[in-house]
Amino acid sequence: MTGERPYNTPTSDERTLAVLSHLLTVVPGVGIIGPLIIYILKNKESEFVAYHARESLNFQITIILLYILSVFLMLLFIGVLLIWIVGIVNTVLAIVATIRASENRLYRYPFNLRLIS
């Protein structure tokens, strides 16, 4: 599904919300809250926005679980490196997803727990 075009061309507002659902996750303190609010508000109205918000939300849940794992692995000093890697991967993939959403394309994160469908 990565890079595919949606069936209907999204409106400018839909594209903006899809972009925000990924971009807000990079803002410190927002994380999972941004895509969650967008998903709750626009789930029934726009398939394009719901898809991007759901993907972003699932990815942020995955990232939170990886951060928790990193904290436990800090006892073995591996977690210090892992926490940096998780942060960098989160930022890079969120930026890639933001770019795809701005191009009216669907984006599927390469590794993601699909808890919300």
VENZIRA-V434739 format. One record per pair of residues at least 24 apart in sequence whose C-alpha atoms are under 10 Angstrom apart, sorted by the first residue. I is the first residue (numbers start at 1). GAP is how many residues later the second one is. Records with the same first field share a line. If there is no record, write none. Layout:
# VENZIRA-V434739
I->GAP, GAP
This chain:
# VENZIRA-V434739
1->104, 105, 106, 107, 108
2->95, 98, 103, 104, 105, 106, 107, 108
3->94, 97, 98, 100, 101, 102, 103, 104, 105
4->96, 100, 101, 102, 103, 104
5->43, 95, 96, 98, 99, 100, 101, 102
6->41, 42, 45, 98, 99, 100
7->40, 41
8->39, 40, 96
9->39, 95, 96
10->36, 37, 38, 39, 91, 94, 95
11->35, 37, 93
12->90, 92
13->36
14->28, 31, 32, 33, 34, 35, 36, 87, 88, 90
15->33, 34, 37, 83, 86, 87, 88, 89, 90
16->33, 82, 85, 86, 88
17->25, 29, 31, 32, 33, 35, 36, 84, 85
18->28, 30, 31, 32, 33, 34, 35, 36, 38, 79, 80, 82, 83, 84, 86, 88
19->30, 33, 34, 75, 76, 78, 79, 80, 81, 82, 83, 84, 85
20->29, 32, 33, 36, 78, 81, 82
21->28, 29, 30, 31, 32, 33, 34, 35, 36, 73, 76, 77, 80
22->30, 31, 32, 33, 34, 35, 37, 38, 69, 71, 72, 73, 74, 75, 76, 77, 79
23->33, 68, 71, 72, 73, 74, 75, 76
24->32, 70, 74
25->31, 32, 34, 35, 65, 66, 69, 70
26->61, 64, 65, 66, 68, 69
27->64
31->25, 26, 29, 30, 32, 33
32->24, 25, 26, 27, 28, 29, 31, 32
33->24, 27
35->25
36->24
48->53, 56, 57, 58
49->52, 57
50->67
51->55, 56, 57, 66
52->45, 46, 48, 49, 53, 54, 55, 56
54->60, 61, 62, 63
55->42, 51, 52, 53, 54, 57, 58, 59, 60, 61, 62
56->37, 38, 41, 42, 51, 52, 53, 56
57->55, 56, 57, 58, 59
58->51, 53, 54, 55, 56, 57, 58, 59
59->31, 34, 35, 49, 50, 51, 52, 53, 54, 55, 56
60->30, 34, 52, 53
61->51, 52, 53, 54, 55
62->28, 49, 50, 51, 52, 53
63->24, 26, 27, 49, 50
65->48
